[in-house]
Amino acid sequence: MEWVRDDLGPWQYNRYRRMKNQVRELEKKINKLMDGPNRENTANLIKSARFKLGHLYVVDGGYWAQRACIKWLNEGDGNTPYFHVHATSKKKKNNIERLKDSNGTWHYDNRDICIVARDYFCDLFKTTIASYDDPDLSYIQMCVSENMNLKLERDFTDDEIMAAFNHMDPRKVPGLDGSRVVFLKSIGIRLGKMFCNCVMMCLRAKMMLSV
């Protein structure tokens, strides 16, 4: 067991050091790609580098989780310096050290970082008035044919008006004029064509007012 421990110690150290070097190289590569000119394959390179970096972060987290478990078993649940460092490390890890503004300049001061973050979200959610003088509709696929459009634009038939009217629940509350649905339905059945013409006149008047 001692021989195995002596061999695993240097192997573990070299492996972890190599992984940390890979993490630093990937972080530098991502920063260089983000700061550099935007080429055709830049997005794919950043995506690939971030995927590899994320995998290394997972491996690194597992390594330290195992070390923490061993430390926990050795020292127990006590108020030791180890647990103080372990509790405050998450706060340090979540700290934002720098932010880049819209001009591509990095800011490191806490006040400047707050200003960059505030300006970013203000610009993101600010309402902008787009110009519709010359809309480009060439990429929109036509879904309504001319025949379908003619059917949509034509007037309602008497059968459609009566069918819609008969589907109305007679228990509905009265309208603005106080007329109940059951009364209107009885009038509509008696008047027939005259009632349908009256409905069409109301629909056309409402369309003219909306235009």
C-alpha positions in Angstrom: 0.0 0.0 0.0 2.8 2.4 0.8 4.4 1.7 -2.6 1.0 2.4 -4.3 0.6 5.6 -2.3 4.1 6.8 -3.2 3.4 6.2 -6.9 -0.1 7.8 -6.9 1.1 11.0 -5.2 3.3 12.3 -8.0 0.9 11.0 -10.7 -2.0 12.8 -9.1 0.0 16.0 -8.8 1.1 15.9 -12.4 -2.3 15.1 -13.7 -4.0 17.9 -11.7 -1.3 20.4 -12.8 -1.7 19.4 -16.4 -5.5 19.9 -16.1 -5.0 23.4 -14.5 -2.8 24.3 -17.4 -5.4 23.1 -19.9 -8.0 25.2 -18.1 -5.9 28.4 -18.3 -5.1 27.8 -22.0 -8.8 27.3 -22.8 -9.7 30.5 -20.9 -7.1 32.5 -22.7 -8.3 31.0 -26.0 -11.9 32.0 -25.3 -10.9 35.5 -24.3 -8.8 35.9 -27.4 -11.6 34.7 -29.7 -14.1 37.0 -28.0 -11.8 40.0 -28.3 -10.7 39.2 -31.8 -12.4 39.9 -35.1 -15.7 38.1 -35.8 -15.0 35.5 -38.5 -17.2 32.8 -40.0 -16.1 30.0 -37.7 -15.5 32.1 -34.6 -18.8 31.1 -33.0 -18.0 27.4 -33.5 -14.6 27.7 -32.0 -15.9 29.5 -29.0 -18.6 26.9 -28.5 -16.1 24.0 -28.8 -13.7 25.7 -26.4 -16.4 26.4 -23.8 -17.6 22.8 -24.1 -14.1 21.5 -23.3 -13.7 24.1 -20.5 -17.0 23.0 -19.0 -15.8 19.4 -18.9 -12.6 20.3 -17.2 -14.6 22.4 -14.6 -16.7 19.3 -13.9 -13.5 17.1 -13.5 -11.9 19.8 -11.3 -15.1 20.0 -9.2 -15.1 16.2 -8.7 -11.5 16.3 -7.7 -12.0 18.9 -5.0 -15.3 17.2 -3.8 -13.3 14.0 -3.2 -10.6 16.0 -1.3 -13.3 17.8 0.7 -14.9 14.4 1.6 -11.5 13.1 2.8 -10.9 16.2 4.8 -14.3 16.0 6.3 -13.7 12.5 7.5 -10.4 13.3 8.9 -11.3 16.6 10.8 -14.9 16.0 11.5 -17.7 18.6 11.7 -15.8 21.3 13.6 -15.2 25.0 13.3 -11.8 24.5 11.8 -9.9 26.9 9.3 -10.6 24.3 6.6 -14.4 24.7 6.9 -14.1 28.5 7.0 -12.2 28.5 3.7 -14.6 25.9 2.2 -17.6 28.1 3.2 -16.1 31.3 1.8 -14.6 29.8 -1.4 -18.0 29.8 -3.2 -18.4 33.6 -2.6 -15.0 34.2 -4.1 -15.7 31.9 -7.1 -18.9 33.7 -7.9 -17.2 37.1 -7.9 -17.2 39.0 -11.2 -13.7 40.3 -11.8 -14.3 42.2 -15.0 -16.9 43.1 -17.7 -16.6 44.3 -21.2 -18.6 47.3 -22.4 -20.3 47.8 -25.8 -17.1 49.4 -27.1 -15.0 46.3 -26.3 -13.2 47.9 -23.3 -12.6 45.8 -20.2 -13.5 47.3 -16.8 -12.1 45.9 -13.5 -13.3 48.4 -10.9 -16.5 47.4 -9.0 -18.2 50.7 -9.8 -17.4 50.5 -13.5 -18.5 46.9 -13.6 -21.9 48.0 -12.1 -22.2 50.8 -14.7 -21.5 48.4 -17.6 -24.0 45.9 -16.3 -26.7 48.6 -15.9 -26.1 50.1 -19.3 -26.2 46.6 -20.9 -29.7 45.8 -19.5 -31.0 49.3 -20.1 -30.1 49.0 -23.8 -31.4 45.4 -23.9 -34.9 46.2 -22.6 -35.2 49.8 -24.0 -38.0 50.2 -26.6 -36.7 51.1 -30.0 -39.0 52.4 -32.9 -38.1 50.4 -36.0 -38.6 51.8 -39.4 -41.2 50.0 -41.6 -40.9 52.2 -44.6 -39.6 49.4 -46.8 -40.4 46.1 -45.2 -38.8 43.0 -46.7 -41.5 40.3 -47.1 -39.6 38.1 -49.6 -38.6 35.6 -46.9 -42.2 35.1 -45.5 -43.8 32.0 -47.0 -47.3 32.6 -48.3 -49.8 30.6 -46.3 -53.1 32.0 -47.5 -54.0 31.4 -51.2 -56.0 33.8 -53.3 -59.0 31.5 -53.1 -58.8 31.4 -49.3 -58.4 35.1 -49.1 -61.6 35.6 -51.2 -63.5 33.4 -48.8 -62.1 35.4 -45.8 -63.0 38.8 -47.3 -66.5 37.9 -48.4 -69.6 38.9 -46.4 -71.1 36.4 -44.0 -74.0 34.4 -45.3 -77.5 34.3 -43.7 -76.9 30.7 -42.7 -73.6 31.6 -41.0 -75.2 34.5 -39.1 -78.2 32.3 -37.9 -75.9 29.4 -37.0 -73.7 31.7 -34.9 -76.7 33.3 -33.3 -78.3 29.9 -32.4 -75.1 28.8 -30.7 -75.4 31.7 -28.2 -76.4 30.7 -24.7 -79.8 32.2 -23.8 -78.7 32.5 -20.2 -76.1 35.2 -21.0 -76.3 38.5 -19.2 -78.1 41.3 -21.1 -76.2 43.5 -23.5 -75.4 47.2 -23.3 -79.0 48.0 -24.4 -80.5 45.6 -21.8 -81.7 43.1 -24.3 -81.5 39.5 -23.3 -80.1 36.8 -25.7 -83.3 34.8 -25.5 -85.3 37.8 -26.7 -82.9 38.5 -29.5 -83.0 34.9 -30.6 -86.8 34.9 -30.8 -86.7 38.1 -32.8 -84.1 36.8 -35.2 -86.0 33.6 -35.9 -89.2 35.6 -36.7 -87.6 38.3 -38.8 -85.2 36.0 -40.7 -83.7 37.9 -43.7 -84.4 41.3 -42.2 -82.5 40.4 -39.0 -79.5 39.1 -41.0 -79.4 42.3 -43.0 -79.4 44.3 -39.7 -76.5 42.2 -38.4 -74.5 42.8 -41.6 -75.2 46.6 -41.4 -73.8 46.6 -37.8 -70.7 44.6 -38.8 -70.0 46.9 -41.7 -70.4 50.0 -39.5 -68.1 48.5 -36.9 -65.5 47.7 -39.6 -65.7 51.3 -40.9 -65.2 52.7 -37.5 -62.2 50.5 -36.8 -60.6 51.6 -40.0 
